[in-house]
Amino acid sequence: MKIITVCGSLKFKAEMMEISLQMELLGNVVLIPIFPLNDNGVLSENEINMLGNMHKEKIKLSDAILVVDVNGYIGNSTKNEIALAKSLDKEIIYLSDLVKG
């Protein structure tokens, strides 16, 4: 069992939820980003910063991160999360590699 934090663009919410379920069914503990309740949800800058900081804490708690890189897309925030994970010597798993294998 691993603790895995899912990282990726929020535009891939459906893919992130799907892979999270699959990883939990394999016996892992999965930490996911918080998604707005609806597409019209507006968060303040302070709330966005707080959620970003909490996501970094999830990475620190994890054994690994799972990067949801649909069609090879990795945005700037996700690149920063990968850099943080690397600096903490965390395993980095890419969805694209799981799909291939």
Secondary structure, DSSP 4 states (H G I P E B T S, - for coil): --EEEEEE-GGGHHHHHHHHHHHHHTT-EEE-----SSTT----HHHHHHHHHHHHHHHHH-SEEEEE-GGG---HHHHHHHHHHHHTT-EEEEHHHHHH-
